[in-house]
Amino acid sequence: MSTEERKLRHAVVGMGAGIFRSHSMGLGLEDVEVVGGSDVAPDPGQERAEEWGCPFFPDHRQMLAETRPEVTVVITPHPFHAPIAIDALNAGSHVLVEKPIATQVKDADAMIAAARANGRVLAVNYQYRQLPHVRAMKRLIDGGQLGRIQRVTGVFPWMRTAAYYRRGGWRGTWTGEGGGLLMNHAPHDLDPLCHLVGMPQKVYAATCTRLHAIQTEDTATALLAWPEDAQGTIYFSTTESGPRWLEVSGTGGKIVMHADRIEYERYETDLRQLITDSEEAFVRPEAEAADAGIEDEPEMHGHEAVYRDFHRAIREGGEPRCSGEEGRMSLELSNAMIYSGATGEAVELPLDRAAYSELLERLQAEE
């Protein structure tokens, strides 16, 4: 029986994680059979395994050997993503890993290499990519509707309390999380930024620990520079409340992305032509609100959409919307911001892997 005709056998590493309830949306799909669950802590992992009717294993390697899953879902704390995913890939399993793909980009490189060597699909759980309005924004930018990109601006408050950090002792530590909000919250927004406009070539960041009693940053601001002179600023904080938004402005118009919609403004004349040809010294482009071309789709939870896309890539071939290579981009940008914030230096991308590893080891040693 082919994979198109039967259920895909899934195993979960980190079954006791809080995020498991969100993943259950995908694990409960009609084409999924959960054959094993693993967690280093039996409570509540073992109870959840019983609920799903599958055996529980304290060691993921034993689970991989005994259940031989076609798909392994990794939802452990960040530092364990890479070694577990590589174990699963080497065991012949496709892998869906929670964001961020790893704590440092050199480990993401190793995960991608293992996926290629074993001919397996590696996907990262970035559910925002699945949203119809994000997909419409991607089509507009790739189709040249914004002309030449000039500016990217993002403001991303992720208000959290001290109780949030107490609830997971690994959060906000260099050893347990590999960073603060730049490793936990910011990836949600850095992924669509990189997906929509590509990786910047230079980053200069300021980071600080403003209000939280944690070892890592709770606030970060960065200046970004892309090829062809596009520039940008992005701001993140877990000490501030408010809406999150991303604006991309080009010579042909601009788009503002909100959590549930986009606002698209199109210029009648491209600014490159207007600047060159206009006889007026002071001029505003004629602009109109335009249809963004958002496609009507069935209502679908973000994690469910990720799983359906992942399964499509496994069954039909091709890449998932967020492959390992795609998921590595936001991690590399997070790492670059941490490195710049710690050293006070602008960072050229691609990031120097060895230099970042040395920095992270030093920060972990100081805890």
C-alpha positions as MATLAB code, in Angstrom:
seq = 'MSTEERKLRHAVVGMGAGIFRSHSMGLGLEDVEVVGGSDVAPDPGQERAEEWGCPFFPDHRQMLAETRPEVTVVITPHPFHAPIAIDALNAGSHVLVEKPIATQVKDADAMIAAARANGRVLAVNYQYRQLPHVRAMKRLIDGGQLGRIQRVTGVFPWMRTAAYYRRGGWRGTWTGEGGGLLMNHAPHDLDPLCHLVGMPQKVYAATCTRLHAIQTEDTATALLAWPEDAQGTIYFSTTESGPRWLEVSGTGGKIVMHADRIEYERYETDLRQLITDSEEAFVRPEAEAADAGIEDEPEMHGHEAVYRDFHRAIREGGEPRCSGEEGRMSLELSNAMIYSGATGEAVELPLDRAAYSELLERLQAEE';
ca = [
       0.000    0.000    0.000;
       1.455    3.404   -0.979;
       1.730    6.400    1.341;
      -1.109    8.007   -0.681;
      -3.472    5.238    0.439;
      -2.697    4.719    4.104;
      -2.072    6.615    7.317;
       1.358    8.032    8.102;
       2.840    6.607   11.288;
       3.840    9.455   13.632;
       5.861    9.495   16.830;
       6.181   12.473   19.173;
       9.248   13.459   21.176;
       8.285   15.848   23.978;
       4.793   14.482   24.480;
       4.507   16.215   27.842;
       5.135   19.681   26.388;
       2.504   22.374   26.763;
       2.501   22.960   22.994;
       1.377   19.344   22.453;
      -2.265   20.428   22.669;
      -1.773   22.625   19.612;
      -0.026   19.813   17.759;
      -2.921   17.503   18.556;
      -4.834   19.419   15.860;
      -2.479   17.934   13.286;
      -1.942   14.580   14.970;
      -5.700   14.056   14.974;
      -5.999   14.292   11.181;
      -7.565   11.392    9.335;
      -4.292   10.366    7.668;
      -2.262   10.142   10.912;
      -1.610    7.192   13.209;
       0.294    8.013   16.419;
       2.503    4.993   17.155;
       4.666    6.277   20.003;
       5.324    9.083   22.450;
       8.492    9.979   24.298;
       9.509   12.397   27.040;
      12.276   12.475   29.626;
       9.596   13.271   32.234;
       6.797   10.681   32.441;
       4.232   13.169   33.749;
       2.159   14.136   31.754;
       3.784   12.436   28.757;
       2.826    8.904   29.768;
      -0.762    9.923   30.489;
      -1.039   11.569   27.089;
       0.395    8.495   25.381;
      -2.306    6.425   27.042;
      -4.946    8.891   25.848;
      -3.669    8.496   22.290;
      -3.450    4.725   22.574;
       0.268    4.470   21.911;
       3.254    3.174   23.903;
       5.339    5.613   25.946;
       9.146    5.683   25.991;
      11.435    7.712   28.286;
      14.169    7.438   25.623;
      13.428    8.673   22.105;
      16.069    6.385   20.625;
      14.283    3.331   21.971;
      11.018    4.672   20.549;
      12.571    5.167   17.108;
      14.033    1.638   17.139;
      10.867   -0.113   18.314;
       8.141    1.847   16.487;
      10.045    2.838   13.311;
       7.853    5.887   12.643;
       7.618    7.448    9.191;
       7.271   10.875   10.826;
       8.814   12.172   14.045;
       7.470   15.358   15.640;
       9.994   17.143   17.903;
       8.463   19.534   20.461;
      11.111   19.545   23.176;
      12.905   22.655   24.521;
      15.059   24.282   21.840;
      18.518   22.871   22.706;
      17.289   19.313   22.084;
      15.789   19.932   18.640;
      18.953   19.262   16.655;
      20.230   16.019   18.242;
      16.769   14.431   18.375;
      15.888   15.471   14.834;
      19.194   14.108   13.524;
      18.590   10.803   15.353;
      15.159   10.579   13.730;
      16.407   11.494   10.252;
      19.208    8.928   10.507;
      16.587    6.360   11.536;
      14.771    7.010    8.246;
      11.996    9.229    9.592;
      10.711   12.497    8.174;
      10.816   15.262   10.827;
       8.580   18.146   11.818;
      10.351   20.270   14.435;
       8.977   23.098   16.536;
      10.354   26.575   16.063;
      13.090   27.644   16.235;
      14.713   24.863   14.255;
      17.669   24.882   16.716;
      19.434   27.224   19.128;
      22.329   28.056   16.815;
      22.638   28.044   13.079;
      25.478   25.517   12.888;
      23.112   22.920   14.383;
      20.466   23.815   11.795;
      23.131   23.230    9.138;
      23.696   19.731   10.547;
      19.959   18.972   10.570;
      19.598   20.030    6.942;
      22.614   17.930    5.969;
      21.113   14.874    7.718;
      17.794   15.350    5.920;
      19.556   15.526    2.548;
      21.781   12.528    3.287;
      18.781   10.390    4.223;
      16.395   11.682    1.577;
      13.871   12.769    4.208;
      11.625   15.812    4.552;
      12.575   18.266    7.310;
       9.947   20.902    8.108;
       9.721   23.627   10.755;
       6.447   24.487   12.472;
       5.923   28.102   11.405;
       2.149   28.271   11.132;
       1.986   31.944   10.076;
       3.228   30.954    6.608;
       0.026   29.009    6.081;
      -2.274   32.024    6.551;
      -4.090   33.163    3.388;
      -3.217   36.844    3.888;
       0.491   36.043    4.368;
       0.455   33.924    1.223;
      -1.238   36.774   -0.664;
       1.420   39.212    0.537;
       4.127   36.840   -0.666;
       2.525   36.648   -4.127;
       2.331   40.444   -4.386;
       5.973   40.963   -3.410;
       7.298   38.141   -5.586;
       5.155   39.385   -8.465;
       6.771   42.824   -8.326;
       3.611   44.658   -7.265;
       5.557   46.682   -4.683;
       8.287   47.585   -7.168;
      11.714   47.895   -5.601;
      11.549   47.289   -1.837;
      12.828   50.318    0.077;
      11.811   49.883    3.716;
      10.776   47.140    6.127;
       9.432   48.117    9.550;
       8.128   45.819   12.260;
       6.881   46.327   15.824;
       6.277   43.125   17.767;
       5.236   43.353   21.441;
       4.896   39.953   23.151;
       3.762   40.881   26.675;
       4.704   38.216   29.240;
       4.679   38.160   33.045;
       7.185   36.835   35.540;
       4.843   33.870   36.032;
       5.390   32.903   32.405;
       9.118   32.512   32.965;
       8.659   30.725   36.307;
       6.339   28.203   34.683;
       9.159   26.909   32.480;
      12.493   27.065   34.282;
      14.389   26.661   31.004;
      12.899   29.863   29.596;
      14.997   33.002   29.587;
      18.275   31.105   30.108;
      21.266   30.671   27.805;
      21.573   26.969   28.570;
      17.885   26.058   28.519;
      16.698   28.256   25.661;
      19.758   29.644   23.920;
      18.454   33.178   24.333;
      15.373   35.105   25.442;
      12.590   36.567   23.359;
      14.828   36.428   20.271;
      14.747   32.629   20.506;
      11.185   32.123   21.761;
       8.880   34.897   20.559;
      10.669   36.790   17.795;
      10.989   33.740   15.496;
       7.230   33.892   14.881;
       7.742   37.306   13.237;
      11.246   36.889   11.852;
      10.092   33.917    9.799;
       7.489   35.813    7.732;
       9.906   38.752    7.437;
      12.608   36.516    5.924;
      10.025   34.614    3.886;
       8.600   37.797    2.366;
      11.677   39.942    1.706;
      14.635   37.608    2.086;
      17.615   37.658    4.406;
      19.265   41.008    5.125;
      22.971   41.295    4.477;
      23.819   43.334    7.581;
      22.344   43.576   11.098;
      23.038   45.952   13.960;
      21.087   45.254   17.156;
      20.660   46.625   20.662;
      19.402   44.200   23.304;
      18.629   44.600   26.998;
      16.910   42.978   29.949;
      14.440   45.688   30.843;
      11.925   44.365   33.400;
      12.184   40.587   33.704;
      14.451   38.829   36.215;
      15.954   36.549   33.538;
      19.471   35.917   32.258;
      18.712   36.771   28.636;
      17.217   39.681   26.694;
      13.567   40.711   27.048;
      13.814   43.581   24.520;
      15.630   43.962   21.203;
      15.787   46.501   18.368;
      17.658   46.011   15.110;
      18.642   47.992   12.047;
      18.672   45.862    8.905;
      20.169   46.398    5.453;
      19.369   44.385    2.323;
      20.992   44.329   -1.101;
      19.879   47.158   -3.414;
      19.779   49.518   -0.402;
      16.526   48.407    1.244;
      16.651   49.255    4.954;
      14.575   48.345    7.962;
      13.972   48.452   11.700;
      12.399   45.791   13.893;
      11.483   45.922   17.580;
      10.601   43.096   19.962;
       9.752   43.086   23.658;
       8.071   40.940   26.298;
       7.658   44.033   28.506;
       5.238   45.890   26.235;
       1.674   45.283   25.079;
      -0.026   46.151   21.811;
      -0.657   44.928   18.269;
       2.102   43.351   16.210;
       2.547   44.565   12.648;
       4.968   44.438    9.736;
       5.109   47.025    6.943;
       6.876   46.541    3.616;
       7.173   49.677    1.480;
       8.361   49.740   -2.109;
       8.430   52.076   -5.075;
       5.141   50.620   -6.323;
       3.154   50.638   -3.081;
       3.159   49.321    0.457;
       1.593   46.546    2.504;
       0.960   46.435    6.247;
       0.525   42.947    7.675;
      -1.559   42.560   10.821;
      -2.350   39.394   12.733;
      -5.485   38.683   10.717;
      -5.296   40.825    7.563;
      -3.154   42.951    5.262;
      -3.656   46.507    4.030;
      -2.404   47.012    0.467;
      -1.886   50.464   -1.033;
      -0.844   50.705   -4.700;
       0.769   53.748   -6.333;
      -0.526   54.899   -9.694;
       3.036   55.723  -10.793;
       6.110   53.884   -9.594;
       8.204   56.209   -7.438;
      11.252   55.625   -9.593;
       9.424   57.104  -12.542;
       7.691   59.802  -10.492;
      10.973   61.037   -9.025;
      12.626   61.148  -12.436;
       9.803   62.589  -14.555;
       7.759   64.915  -12.339;
       8.150   68.659  -12.871;
       6.914   69.297   -9.311;
       9.387   69.839   -6.495;
       6.995   68.542   -3.841;
       4.727   65.690   -4.852;
       2.794   62.807   -3.366;
       2.110   59.696   -5.411;
      -1.490   59.017   -6.349;
      -2.413   55.952   -4.326;
      -5.416   53.696   -3.856;
      -6.375   50.842   -1.602;
      -6.129   47.718   -3.735;
      -7.371   44.152   -3.635;
      -4.634   41.952   -2.215;
      -6.003   38.841   -3.905;
      -6.503   36.809   -0.734;
      -7.793   33.378   -1.699;
     -10.842   32.011    0.084;
      -9.906   28.833    1.906;
     -11.624   26.563    4.422;
     -11.161   27.673    8.016;
      -8.184   25.753    9.363;
      -6.154   25.936   12.568;
      -2.534   26.929   12.018;
      -1.022   23.655   13.207;
      -3.488   21.626   11.179;
      -2.458   23.568    8.068;
       1.228   22.908    8.832;
       0.614   19.164    9.124;
      -1.427   19.015    5.914;
       1.304   20.848    4.028;
       3.991   18.606    5.571;
       2.070   15.464    4.624;
       1.634   16.771    1.073;
       5.405   17.124    0.749;
       5.918   13.562    2.022;
       3.234   11.968   -0.146;
       3.631   13.980   -3.344;
       7.229   15.135   -3.222;
       8.521   18.688   -3.262;
       9.213   20.991   -0.342;
       6.968   21.984    2.571;
       6.202   25.690    2.865;
       8.799   25.925    5.628;
      11.598   23.483    4.909;
      14.728   23.176    7.007;
      16.511   25.655    4.754;
      13.653   28.134    5.044;
      13.369   27.654    8.810;
      17.092   28.279    9.221;
      16.736   31.887    7.997;
      14.914   33.236   11.049;
      17.302   31.394   13.381;
      20.297   32.934   11.624;
      18.748   36.379   11.998;
      17.992   35.732   15.695;
      21.570   34.579   16.259;
      22.907   37.636   14.423;
      20.839   39.984   16.598;
      22.029   38.259   19.772;
      25.635   38.434   18.585;
      25.378   42.105   17.634;
      23.632   42.982   20.897;
      26.316   41.214   22.936;
      29.327   42.602   21.050;
      28.060   46.027   19.980;
      29.183   45.250   16.443;
      27.305   45.177   13.153;
      27.050   41.646   11.789;
      27.499   40.625    8.167;
      25.414   37.688    6.966;
      25.918   34.777    6.508;
      26.715   34.607   10.216;
      30.116   33.337   11.300;
      29.093   30.007   12.857;
      32.257   29.508   14.898;
      32.171   33.021   16.347;
      28.546   32.612   17.425;
      29.244   29.230   19.037;
      32.064   30.780   21.040;
      29.778   33.594   22.200;
      26.998   31.208   23.233;
      29.426   28.976   25.132;
      30.737   32.023   26.991;
      27.236   33.232   27.893;
      26.266   29.752   29.099;
      29.410   29.537   31.226;
      28.541   32.820   32.924;
      25.104   31.656   34.122;
];
